[in-house]
Amino acid sequence: MSRSNTLFIDGHKARVTYDPVIDMFRGVFLHTRSEARFMASDVKALKVAARDALDSYLSTCHIAGVKPFHQRSLMDLIKLQRLKAILH
């Protein structure tokens, strides 16, 4: 069974899970336009890997001229709340 936690690097949220099969932590930054993933065998290395992954991702987006994160509008949030209300 894996367990999920969050990690913040410069205010950017990442979901982190522990995978017992490979005995490593895996992480992915949330709300990105593309995937920014990282993994490590311990928490200290995980933070370094997360920093490296975020820096690399932001650099690549800058070079490509792409906004790295999704921007949610108020309308998007209203639509999301309506959808949640319908589903529950």
C-alpha positions in Angstrom: 0.0 0.0 0.0 1.3 3.5 -0.8 0.7 6.6 1.3 0.4 10.1 -0.2 1.7 13.3 1.3 2.5 16.7 0.0 5.7 18.6 -0.4 6.1 22.3 -1.1 9.1 23.7 -3.0 8.9 27.5 -3.5 5.2 27.4 -2.9 4.6 24.8 -5.6 2.7 21.7 -4.3 3.9 18.2 -5.1 2.2 14.9 -4.2 4.6 12.4 -2.8 3.9 8.6 -2.4 6.0 5.9 -1.0 6.3 2.8 -3.2 7.2 -0.2 -1.1 7.8 -2.4 -4.1 10.8 -0.4 -5.2 11.5 1.1 -1.7 11.5 4.6 -3.0 9.5 7.9 -2.7 7.9 9.2 -5.9 6.7 12.7 -6.4 4.9 14.8 -9.0 4.3 18.6 -9.0 0.6 19.5 -9.3 -1.2 21.9 -11.6 1.6 21.9 -14.1 1.1 22.0 -17.9 3.4 19.0 -18.3 4.7 16.5 -15.9 7.5 17.3 -13.4 8.3 14.1 -11.6 11.0 13.0 -9.2 12.0 10.1 -7.0 14.5 9.3 -4.3 15.2 6.7 -1.7 15.1 9.0 1.4 13.4 12.2 2.4 16.6 14.3 2.2 17.4 13.1 -1.3 13.7 13.6 -2.2 13.8 17.3 -1.4 17.0 17.7 -3.5 15.4 15.7 -6.4 12.2 17.8 -6.1 14.2 21.0 -6.3 16.1 19.7 -9.3 13.0 18.6 -11.1 11.2 21.9 -10.5 14.2 24.0 -11.6 14.6 21.8 -14.7 10.9 22.1 -15.5 10.8 25.8 -15.1 13.9 26.3 -17.2 12.5 24.1 -20.0 9.2 26.1 -19.9 11.1 29.4 -20.0 13.1 28.3 -23.0 10.0 27.0 -24.8 8.0 30.2 -23.9 5.4 28.2 -22.1 3.6 29.1 -18.9 4.6 26.3 -16.5 1.4 26.2 -14.4 -2.3 26.2 -15.0 -4.1 29.3 -14.0 -7.5 28.7 -12.6 -10.1 31.4 -13.2 -13.1 32.0 -10.9 -15.3 30.5 -13.6 -13.3 27.3 -13.5 -13.7 27.1 -9.8 -17.5 27.6 -10.0 -17.7 24.9 -12.7 -15.7 22.6 -10.6 -18.0 23.2 -7.6 -21.1 22.6 -9.7 -19.6 19.3 -11.0 -18.8 18.2 -7.5 -22.4 19.0 -6.4 -23.8 17.0 -9.3 -21.6 14.0 -8.6 -22.5 13.9 -4.9 
